[in-house]
Amino acid sequence: MARFKHLNRKLRLAKLNRRTKWAPFWLIPKIFSRRNVHPVKITRLKRSWRRVKTKA
């Protein structure tokens, strides 16, 4: 990848990087009434650098 990245590409990569993380822990009681739910249940699309390639 180029050394200088345009702002649009940086914003796109930042958005894709947020998709790799779990949801924050305080969202669990907000969405679900019970406690024993894993945070990954909220994030639908989990991306990995190895499995899914981006077009950015």
C-alpha positions as CSV (number, residue, x, y, z in Angstrom):
1,M,0.0,0.0,0.0
2,A,1.2,3.5,-0.6
3,R,3.0,5.5,2.1
4,F,0.6,8.5,1.7
5,K,-3.0,7.5,2.1
6,H,-5.8,9.7,1.1
7,L,-8.4,10.7,3.7
8,N,-11.2,8.7,2.1
9,R,-9.1,5.6,2.1
10,K,-8.1,6.2,5.7
11,L,-11.7,6.7,6.8
12,R,-12.8,3.5,4.9
13,L,-10.0,1.5,6.6
14,A,-11.0,2.9,10.0
15,K,-14.6,1.9,9.5
16,L,-13.5,-1.6,8.4
17,N,-11.2,-1.9,11.4
18,R,-14.1,-1.2,13.8
19,R,-15.9,-4.2,12.3
20,T,-13.3,-6.5,13.7
21,K,-14.1,-5.7,17.4
22,W,-16.8,-7.0,19.7
23,A,-19.6,-4.7,20.9
24,P,-18.9,-2.8,24.1
25,F,-19.9,-4.5,27.4
26,W,-22.3,-1.8,28.4
27,L,-24.5,-2.5,25.4
28,I,-25.4,-6.0,26.7
29,P,-27.8,-4.9,29.5
30,K,-29.1,-2.2,27.2
31,I,-30.2,-4.6,24.4
32,F,-30.7,-7.8,26.3
33,S,-32.5,-8.1,29.6
34,R,-30.3,-11.0,30.8
35,R,-26.6,-10.8,31.6
36,N,-25.1,-14.0,30.2
37,V,-24.9,-12.9,26.6
38,H,-21.5,-12.7,24.8
39,P,-20.7,-9.3,23.2
40,V,-20.1,-10.9,19.8
41,K,-23.8,-11.6,19.6
42,I,-24.5,-7.9,18.8
43,T,-21.8,-7.5,16.1
44,R,-23.2,-9.2,13.0
45,L,-20.3,-8.9,10.6
46,K,-16.9,-9.9,12.0
47,R,-14.1,-9.3,9.6
48,S,-10.6,-10.9,9.7
49,W,-7.6,-9.8,7.7
50,R,-6.9,-13.4,6.8
51,R,-10.4,-14.5,5.6
52,V,-12.0,-11.4,4.1
53,K,-10.1,-9.0,1.9
54,T,-11.2,-5.4,1.5
55,K,-11.3,-3.3,-1.6
56,A,-9.8,-0.3,0.2
